[in-house]
Amino acid sequence: MRFLPQEAYEQAAPLEVLPRPDVVTRIFMLFKGVGTEDVGEWDASQKRAEEDVHRWIDVVGVDVQRTIDTQLFRVIEWGGMELS
């Protein structure tokens, strides 16, 4: 599983909202199933899964404080896609 940085996602899927929001947060994940025969190749992924779960915030580039500020007009998009 990988999170796309917002800049990369914006290039692939531009979004226009009018009136213009104060904050746009777009979180998009790419994921792929792993077959039983390939599990051994993913040992490093299990170690990574034990890391701090908040790491995605830096990868995606989310300003959490502005995203949760209810005084602002916010657009929050969450999605994902399975790669085959």
Helices and strands as residue ranges (DSSP letters): E 2-4, H 6-12, E 23-31, G 36-42, H 43-49, H 55-60, H 64-67, E 74-82
